[in-house]
Amino acid sequence: MTSHQTTQTMKPATAAKKLGVYLEATPAEFQEGVVSRAELNALQADPPEWLRELRRNGPHPRPVVAAKLGVSISGLARGGITEALTTEQIDALKEERPEWLERERATQADVRKEAQRVKEKRLQEEKKKQA
């Protein structure tokens, strides 16, 4: 009995998400094809110029925008940001420091503190069980 290894492929949207880029800004041949696992690995290991340019200047997808601004994706939506932004636009928001951004950053900081508190509490409970 022989076994074939089938090539894993993914839709361009999935590949773009894994690469951290905005699909609509990628070249047409990337958007129209399928991406194999090997091709994705090659793009990650040795990104072509278009991919380096997108990562450097954007437009960036919302998860990347949120991370660069230090807020959640929901926070972006509450702030009225629903589209991809370029690095220049993100930097401008950081400079302007609008009220919604400051509020969302504070919320995100509170969420991180609470997550850390819960984690530490779980660790303490585990230590008590082991003792």
N, C-alpha and C positions, 0 to 999 in steps of 0.2 A: 504494500500500500504506500503510495507516495503522497506527500502532503505539499500543498502549494502554500506559499505565503502570499496572501493578498496584500496589496499596498493600501495602507490607510490613507484616505483622502478626507479633506474637509472643504466646506464651502469657504469662499473668499471672506465672508463676514466673520467666520470663526477664526480664520488665520489672521485677519486684521486685528481682531480682539486680542489674540495671543501675542501679536507683535506690538500692541499698544498704539496702533495708528487708526486714523479715521478712514474708513473704507472708501468713501466718496472721493478722497484726495489721492488714492492710489492709482497707478497706471491702469488703463483700460484692460490690458491683457491680464493683470492680476485680478481685476473685478469680474472678468468674464470666464475665467477658468476654474479649475479645482486645484487645490494645493495638497501635495502629498506630505506625509510626515517628514520625509527626507528633504523635500524642498523647504519646508518650514525651518527645519534644523539648519539648513544651509543659509537661509535668510538671517537667522539669529546669529549664527557663527561669523558670517562675513556679509554684513548688510550692504546691498548695492547703494549707490549714491542717492536714489530717490527715497529709499527707506531712511537713510541717515538724515536727509534733508527734512523729511516729515517729522522724525523724532526731535530734531533740533528746533524747527520753526513752526510746525503744525501745518494745517489745523489739527488740533488734538481732540480725541473723543472725550466725552464727559467724564469718564473715570479718571483720565489723566489730568483734565482741567481741575477736577475736584481735589486730586492729590497735590497738584502744584499750588493750589490756593489754600490747602489745609482745611477743607470742608468736606461734607458728605455730598453724594450726588443729589440727595433730597434737598440739601442746603442750597445747592446750585439752583434747583428748580424754584425753591422759595425766593431766591434772589433774582429770579427772572432770567436766568441763564439756561437756555434750552438747546442751544446750538454749539457746534464745535468752535473753539477759539484758537487763535494763533498764539504763539509765545509772546508776541508783541502786545496783543490784547490782554493776556494774562498779566504781564508785567505792568501794564497800565492800570489794571484793577488793583494790583498790589500797591502801586503808588497812590492811587486815589483813596484807597481804604474806605469804600462806602460803608454805611452803617450796617447793611445786611451782611456784608462780609465779616465785619468785626463780631457781630452777633453769632453768626454761624461758626466762626472759629472758636468762640467761647463755648458754644454748645458742643462742638467736636472735642474740645479739651475736657469738658465735663464727662463726656461719654468715655473717653480714654481713661480718665481717673476712676470712674466707676468700674470699668472692665478690669483695671488693675486691682482694685479693691476686692472684687469678686474672685479674681484669680488667687490673690493672697489668702483670702478666706478659705478657699478650697484646699490650698496647700496646707494650711493650719489644720483643717479637719482631717486630711489624709495623714498628717503626722500624728495626730491624736489616735487615730485608728490603728496605726502601726505600733504605737507605744504600749 
